[in-house]
Amino acid sequence: MNSAETKEYWSQRYKEARTGWDIGAPSTPLQAYIDQLTDKNLKILIPGAGNAYEAEYLWKQGFTNVFILDISELPLQEFQQRNPNFPAEHLLCENFFEHKGTYDLIVEQTFFCSFPPLPETRKKYAKHMYELLRSNGKLVGLWFNFPLTDDLENPPFGGSKAAYLSYFEPYFEIRTFEKAHNSIPPRAGKELFGVFVKS
């Protein structure tokens, strides 16, 4: 799909409330990671953010330099209604692969699993994450740990730890990449928590 088709696809899913990935709150592994951050000035990007509960949590914890990116304007509008004091210029309606910027931290939450799981796309994702981070910047998040099928139409798309590492190892130092120990019950055993540092 091109950008316009991708935007229409995701906007339609939001209109129809077909948002099974949306858990209505920050995911527990990411909330736990956020809770140990001390630098409230970190420049943070959440791509493919959807309703962006992690961004809302960061904002309410005093992080003022949070940017939310989604290809559909609908979840961004919903986020702005829930958080009217959040700076509108930090809401980015863009294609991730065309986004330019430099960040200290990028938070991954059900974004990687949303686009067709072709090796070239996943390699492009890893490379662009690398390009968006400053030196020693971190990509932190959750990746689904269940087998990839031949279905290229219906996200979320899974994968294996070994396959994911093949995309990230050329660009990042792997600080940790293990099964999350504090996933919500429906995702227990199905999420890998990763901290990747731009090398």
N, C-alpha and C positions, 0 to 999 in steps of 0.2 A: 504494500500500500504506500502511496505517496503521503505527504504531510496532510493534505486536505482530507484524504480518505481516512487517515488515521484519526484526525481530529473529529470527523463525523462519527466514526465508529465508537470512540470513547464517549463523546457527548451523548450519543443515543443510549449507551449503557447507563449513563447517569440519569437520563430522562426516564428510563424504564426501571430504575432502581435495581439493575442487575449488577450489583456491586458486592459479590460474595466475599471479596477480599477485605471488605471494610468491617473492622471489628468494633468500631464505635468509640475507640479509646487508643491511647498509645500502646504499642505492643510492649509486654513486660520486659523482654531483653533490652529493648532500646531505651525504655524508661530507666532501667537500672544503669545503663551506660551513661545516659544524660545526668543522672543523679550524682555521678562521681566527677563530672566536669566542674572546673573551678573558674575558668576564664570566660566571663560573660560577654567578652568582646569578640569571641571567635566568629569568623564569617562562615556561615553554615548554609549549605544548599540541600534541599530535599527535592530531588527530581521525580517526576511521575507521582506527585505528592497526593493526588486525590483530595480527600477531605482533610488530610494533613494534621492528624491528631498529635503527631510528634512535634510538629512546628508549633501548634497551639500550646503544648506542654512547655516547650523551650521558651516561648514568648512569656508565658505566665511565670516561669522561673527566673525571668530577668535577662534572658539572652535577646539582645536588641538588633543583632545583625544576621537575622534569619531570612533566607530567601526560599520561596516556594515556587516550583516550576511544574506546570502541567500543560499538556497540549490542548485540553478542553477548558474553556473559561467557566463552565458550570460549577465545578468544585471550588474554583478560586472565588467565585461570587458567593458561594455558600460559606466559605471560610471567612470572607470579609464581613458577612452579616453576623457571624458568631463572634468575630473579633474586630469590632469597628475601629479600634485604636491601632490596629496593626497597619504599618505603612503600606499604602497601596502600591508604591513603587517597588516593593519587595515581592509582589505577586506577578509572576512571569508566565504569560500564556505563550509558550514557545515549544518548538520541537527540541528535545534534549540534544539531539545530535548536531543542531545548529547553534546551540547556546554558547556564548563566550563569557568568560569570567574567570576569577581566581578565588579559590576558597581554601579555608583552613580545614574544613570538615565537610564531607558529603555523607548524608544518611540515606541508606538504601532500605526501602520497605515496600516489597511487592512490586517494584518497578522492573527489575531485571526479568522477572517471570512473565511480564505482560506482553512482550513482543515476540514474534515468531522465533523459535529457538534454533536459528540457523547459525552455524559456526562463524560465518563472516560477520553477522550482526553482533554476536556475543564478543567477538574480538574487537569490533568497533566500539562497543560499550566500554570495555576495559581500557582501551586506548584513550577514549574521550574522557573518562573519569580521571585518568592520569593527567591529561592536558588541563583539566579544570582545577586541579589541586596545586597549591604552592609546594615548594620543596618541603619535605617532611609532613605534608598534609595527609589526612587520613580519610579513607573510605571505610565506613562502619555500617554494618547492617545485617540483614537476614536474607538468606537464600534458601529456597525450598529444596529439601532433600528427599525427593521421590523420583522414581524412574521417568525418564523422558519417553513419551510414546510417539507414534507416527502422526498423531493429530497436530496439525499446524494451525488450527483454526480457533481453538477454544482455550484461552488462558485460564488459570495460571499454568505455565510450563515449568517443569521440574528439571532435574539434572543430578549429577553426582558430584561429590567433593572433588574427585580426581579431575573431572572435566572442567569444573569451575577453576581449579588451580591452574590448569593449562592456559586459561585466558589471562589470569591475574599475575602469575609468576614472572612474565617478561617485564612487568611494569612496577611491581610492588614487592616490598618486604612483607612477608606474611607473619603478623604478630600472633594471631590466633585464628583458627578456622575449624570449629568443632560444633557438634550438636549442641544446640541451646539447651540449657538445663532449666530454664524458667519460662518456657513457651506457655501460651494459653493452652488449656486442655485439648481443644480440637486440633492444635498444631504440634502437640507433644511428639517429639521424635522426628518431626518432619521439617525442622528448620536448622540450618547451620548459621551460627553467629560468627561473623568475621570482622577482624580489624586488619586493614591493609594500609601500609604506609608507603607513600611515594618515595621510591628509592633514587 
